Amino acid sequence: MTAMILSAGLGTRMRPLTDHTPKPLLKVGDKPLIVWHIERLKASGFSNIVINVAYLGQQIIEYLGDGSRYGVDIRYSDERDEGALETAGGILKALPLLSDTFLVINGDIWTDYPYNCNFSLDRGILAHLLLIDNPEHNLSGDFFLSGTSDKYTFSGIGYYSKEMFKNLEYGKQPLAPLLFKAIDREELTTEYYRGLWYDIGTPQRLKLLNQKLSYK
């Protein structure tokens, strides 16, 4: 299975840290955030990783190279000409590089979730999302946990079928509308994860995570 790390965002909420450094290369502990993702994916059995780039994307390409020093094969989906295609648009452009079922991870989270390189979507299901407890910045949640009336927050981690994106028109497109349509058609499932998960959307959250890691 292929894993895709979303890394094309502008990182505007992380300024001034992202004025000259793309968000995926900001340090968490002793290494860039994106390296945490790559190492965990490698440990989980993933060998093929796709990374989309846009804002300051050349820095990411030059830092990670072909992935050989991490024991993986990295390929890039370059959105610099378009100026970032948002999540669904970015996945659509990268689709030729992805396996029939693939994993997508938001580049601006940190988690100890054990990715599953052998994950299989149930028949008729186009997406499977990982949900977590609602953080302070999203107390109302995003999606209902399958089989319950409880609403949780989308972790930014999901397994998808190529079928979900095949009829999209090329261009900038968010992911949320596709997910809600899949819910309406009963083509989406969810699961709850109670392990470590942090959104690194602001300098304050990055500082908090670094503080927590230093206490381990």
N, C-alpha and C positions, 0 to 999 in steps of 0.2 A: 504494500500500500504506500502511496505517496502522501507526504505531509506538506502542507503549505503554511508558511508563516507570513502573516499580513504585515508588511513593513513599508507601505507606500505613503503613510499619512504625513501631514505637515508638522504635526507635533506642536500646534499653536498654543495649547494649554500648558506646555512644558517650557515655554520661553521664560527666561532667556537661555535656558540650558540647551535648547535646540536651535539657537540662532546660527550656530556653525557646526553642530553635530546632529545627525539624524537620531531620532529617539531610540531605535533599536541598539545603537552603540553607546547609549548612556550606561554608566557603570552601576551594577547591582553587586554590592560586595566587591569582589576583586576582578570582576569580568563584565563585559557588556551583556545587557539583558538578552540579546538574541543568542548569545553563546549558551546561556542557561537552557534556552529552548532546544538548541541543537544537541547539546549533551544529553538532555533528558530523552529526546527523541531517539538518539543513538542507543541509549541504555534500554529503551523500550522496543528495540528491534527494527526501527526505521532506518533505511539506508538511502532513500531518495527523498530529497527535500527541495521544494520550490519556494523561492522568496520573491515577492513582487517589490519593486523599488520605484520611487519617484523622487521626492524631495531629498536632495543630497545623496541620491542613491549610489553614486559612484564610490562614495566612501564605504558603503556596505559591501559592494562588490570587491573593492580592493582589500578590505579587511578580512573577509571570509574566503575569498578565492573560490576554488572549485569544491571546497569542503574536505579535501583529502586529509588535512591535518586534524580533522575531527572524526575521521573514519566514515564519512558520508559523502554522497554525491549531491552537490548543490547546483541547481539551475535557476536562472533568473528570468522573471517576467518583467520587462522594462516598460514602465508607464511614464517615463519622464517627458515624452513628447505630448502626452495627453494631460499631464499635470495631476495624476492620480485619478483612478476610475471608481473610487469607493469600493465597498466590499464585494457586492455582486458583480459589478463591472470588472473588478480586478480578477475575480475567480474566472469569469467568462474568458478573459484574455489568456489566462494561464491554462485553460482547460486542455489544450493539446499536450501539456506536460504532465497532466494528472492521471492517476489510475481511475478505473471505473467507479470505485468507492474511494474517497480520499478524506483525509483529516485536515481541518483548517483551524489555525490558532491565531488569535489576536496577538500581535507583536508587543502590545503594551500591558501584558499581564505577567504575573509570576505565580507559579503553582507547583505543587508536588504531585499533581495528578499523574497516575501511571497510564500513559497513552497505550492504546491497543492496536498493534499493527495488523492484527488478524480480525479486526472488528467486521461484522457482517450486518448490513441493514436487513430488517425483516422484509418479507415479500410485500411489495406495494408501498414501502416506506422510502421517501427520498431524502430525509434528513433526521439526524438524531443529535439532540443538543444536551450539553452538560449544564445543569443548573446549580447555583450555589445560594447560600443564605443571602438575603438582601443587605447590602452594605449601607452605610449611613447616607451615601449620595444617591441611593436608588431604593428607598424603603418600600415603594409600591410594587417593586418587582417587574418582570417582563412577561413571563410565560407560566402557565399552570403546569405543575408536575403531573405527568401521566397518571391517570387513575385517581387523582385527588382534586380538591377544590382550593389547594394552596398555591399561591403565586410566588415564584422565586426569580432570581436574577440570572440572565444568560451569562455564562462565564466567558464567552468568546471562544469556546472550544466546541467543535461540532464535527460529526461525520456526515458526508454528503454523497449523493449519487450524481453522476454527470447529467443524468436525465433531468435534474432539477433546473439546469441552466441552459439546456440545449436550444430552447426557443427564444432566448433573450436577444435583443438587438444590442449590437456593440455600442459601448459608451458608458458614461458615468451612471451607476445605478446602486442604490443602497440594498442591503440584504433583507432588512426587516419585512418589507412588503411580500417578498417571496416566502418567507417563513410563515407569515400569517395566512397566506393563501394555502400553503401546505397543511396548516392546521385545519382550515376549513374543509379541506378535502380528505382529512384524516390520513395524511401522508407524512406526518412528523411525530416522532416520539421524543421523550425527555427522560433524563435520570438525574438524581440528586447526588452531589458530591460534597462530603463534609470535611474534606482535607484542607490543606493550606491553599489560599488563593488571594492574590492582591491585585487590584487595579492600579496601574502606575500612570495615571492620567495627568498628574500635577506634580510639581517639584516637591510639595509637601508630602504626597503619598510615597514618592521615591525616597525621601529622607526617612520616613517612618519605616519603610521596608528595610532600608540599610541599618537602621537602629535595631530592628528585630533580629536581623541576621547576625549582627555583631554579638547578640546575647546568647547565641547557640553555642 
